[in-house]
Amino acid sequence: MIRSGVDIGGTFTDVIVFDEETGEIDIEKTPSTPGNPAEGVINGLSKADTDIADLEFFSHGSTVGTNALIERELPRVGLLTTEGFRDVHEIRDGTKDNLWDAYEDVADPYVQRRDRLEVPERIDAAGNIVEELDEEATREAVRVLKKRGITTIAISLINAYLNGTHERRVAEIVAEEHPDAFVCTSHEILPEMFEHERTSTTVINAALVPVVRDYLLDLSAQLDDRGYNGDVLAMHSGGGVMTTEAIAYYAARIANSGPTAGAIASQHVAEQCGFENAIGFDMGGTSADVSLTHQGDIEMTDEWAVEYGYPIMFPSTDIETIGAGGGSIAWIDDGGSLRVGPKSQGANPGPACYLRGGDKPTTTDANVILGWVDPDKFLGGDMEATAEPAERVIERDVADPLGLDLTEAASAIERIAVANMCNAVRLVSTSKGYDPRDFALVAFGGAGPLHAAHVAREMSIPKVVVPLYPGINSALGCLLVDVEHDLSQTFIEDATTDAVDDIERAFAEMEAEIRDRLAEEGVDDEQMRMDHEIKMRYTGQWRSLEISCDRPIESMDAIREQFHRQHEHAYAYSDEDQPVEIYGLHVTGRGLVEKPSFPSIAAGDAAGAHRGTREAYFESAGGYVRTDIYGREELGAGAELEGPAIVEQMDSTIVVPPNATADVDDRGNIIITV
C-alpha cells in the first residue's frame, strides 16, 4: 500500500509518501499556495515524483479553516434565533482577554446585528414547548436573508439542545423559501446548554463550510482527475480524520487540524523513544504550536477559540499557538524595545533571505547571520536564498536603531524568539501543574530543531527529540490516525448509582448514531472502537471535568473517586464530602485504520556524515566558534555528536549547542541531552 500524508501550512505544504511494500519514504516541501491550497498539494506530490494513481490512502491536515477565521475571509452569515435573544452572539459571556484593560476592543461578532433575525417561539429548560413556532414570521425572516443574498444560515434557538423540534422546522422552512442556502442547526452541531457557546460554535461552523467545502471539492477533483480513487481524508481537531462528505457539514472540526496532526506525530515519536511524557514543539514559518502528552495521552480540551470570546466547542488537542515562526518579523515598539512577532512574512514574500521581495527582518534572517542556517541549503538547495538581504534588513531595522552591531542584533532577535517559545511551553506545562523537568521536548517543523535545545535549557527540560523528518512531522501525523466521530449531550443528574441506567441508555443511543456514521464511511463493525466520558462537576459549581469510563458501568463510586483525583490535579483542590453531579456525556467512535510501520535505519558513526565546519555564533561560547556540520541522511543508528554541531537536512536544520551531546537511535531520531 502506498500512503500519503500532507500538511498544508501557512508557509510550506509538506508531503510524505510511504510505500509499505518496499519501505521507501519520499518527503518534500513546497511553498503553500494560499489562493488555491489544492495547487500546493498537487505540486508537493508531483515534486515527490509520486504517481497519484498509485496512491491507496491520502490524508491531510490544513490551516485553511484557521486562516479564514484569523483573516475573516468568510461568507456573509445570517443567524435565526429566538425572539429576545438576538444579541447573545455579540454580548458573548461578557469577559475580555485582558479583564482589566478598559480600552481593549473585543473581536467583532461573526454575524452583524442586521443579519441576526428573531423568530417567535419558546422551549423551556425542561425541553417542553411553551410557545409554538410562528411559521409565517419565520418565513418572512428567511425571505429577508434571501433578498440580502445571504446563502449561509445558522439556526440557534434557546434550549434547542433539549428539544430540536423547532430548529428542524425552521430548517425545513429555509429549504422551502431559500433552497440554495446552506443551513446549520445548533441541536445537531452542539446539543449542549449555554446559548452563547452553542451559538458561537454553530455560527463558526456555518461560516467555514463554504470555505472548506470549496477547497476540498477542488482537491478531491484534482486528485480524482489524476487517478486517485480513495477517500480524501482530513485531520480534525480531535485527533482523528473525517471524510470529505462528513466535513461538508462539520467544517469547524478541521479548523485546528494542522497543529493536531503535529501533536499526534510528536506523541508517536516520543513513544518510539520511550518517553511517556512529552511536549510537542512545532515551529514553522508563521507560528509555533505547543502540545503536551502525559503518561502516553495527549492533553485535550473541549473549548478553544481562534479569537477570544467566540469559542468552538468541539474536542481538540490542547495546543498553545503563538506568533513565533521562522518568518516572524523583528520590530521596535514605541517604547524602543525589540519585539519578535506575532506578525509574519509568511510564505509570500517570506524572509528577506528568500529573495522574494521580503524587506523586513525575521527570525530566519537572524539564523542565517548567526551561521546556524546555510541559505544555500534551503529545501536541500532547491530554493534560491542568500545572506546579503538578511544582513541589510537587520542592519537597517534593528542594529542601527538600537546601536548594536549586526551579530548582536541577530542574537537579540534569537533570544527574544526563544523567550516567546518558552512562554508557550509554560502555558501547557507549569500553568497546568506539570513540571517540564519530567518531560522530553519533541522538536519539529522547519524551524523547531533550530531553537529546541535553547528552549529546553531555558525550561530545564533534560532531553530534546528530533524525529527523522522534522520538517514534515505534521504530514506524518496524518498517516497515524483513525477515522473518528464524536457526540456529546447535556445530561444533568446526581452522580449516584441511580443514574447508571439512564447513562447507559444515552450512551447506547449515541453509540448507535456514531456506528451509522462510520458504516456510511466504509468502516466495518470489527474496526469500530468506542470511548466514553462523563462530564462531572461539584454540585453547584461551573467547571466540569471529563472522566473516562467503560461500558457497562460497574461502579459510580469508582468514577466519582476518579473525578476527585483529577479535580485535585487540575485545580489543586478536592472534597470527597461534596456531592458530585453529572453535566454531560461524550462518546468518541473510531474506525481503526492500519498504521504504517517504518523501517529501522542502518548503523553508522558520525564521521561518515561529516560535511565540514563553519563559524556559528553561540552566546554561551561568547561568540563565533568553529562548528561541525553533518548531513542527516548519512547519520546512522548509534552515531554520537558533541556540541557545537549543526545537522542539515532537506526539511530542517538541527542545532546542538556547546556542552550538549546528541545520539541517533535505530529509528533515526536524534536525542539531544542539553
Secondary structure, 3 states (H helix, E strand, C coil): CEEEEEEECCCEEEEEEEECCCCCEEEEEEECCCCCHHHHHHHHHHHCCCCHHHCCEEEEEECHHHHHHHHCCCCCEEEEEECCCCCHHHHCCCCCCCCCCCCCCCCCCCCCHHHEEEECCEECCCCCEEECCCHHHHHHHHHHHHHCCCCEEEEECCCCCCCCHHHHHHHHHHHHHCCCCEEEEHHHHCCCCCHHHHHHHHHHHHHHHHHHHHHHHHHHHHHHHCCCCCCEEEECCCCCEEEHHHHCCCHHHHCCHHHHHHHHHHHHHHHHCCCCCEEEEEECCCCEEEEEEECCEECEECCECCCCCCCECCCEECCEEECCCCCEEEEECCCCCEEEEEEECCCCCCCHHHCCCCCCCEHHHHHHHCCCCCHHHHHHHCCCCCCHHHHHHHHHHHHHHHCCCHHHHHHHHHHHHHHHHHHHHHHHCHHHCCCHHHCEEEEECCCHHHHHHHHHHHHCCCEEEECCCHHHHHHHHCCCCCEEEEEEEEEEEECCHHHHHHHHHHHHHHHHHHHHHHHHCCCCHHHEEEEEEEEEEECCCCCCEEEEECCCCCCHHHHHHHHHHHHHHHHCCCCCCCCEEEEEEEEEEEECCCCCCCCCCCECCHHHHEEEEEEEEEHHHCEEEEEEEEEHHHCCECCEEECCEEEEECCEEEEECCCCEEEECCCCCEEEEC
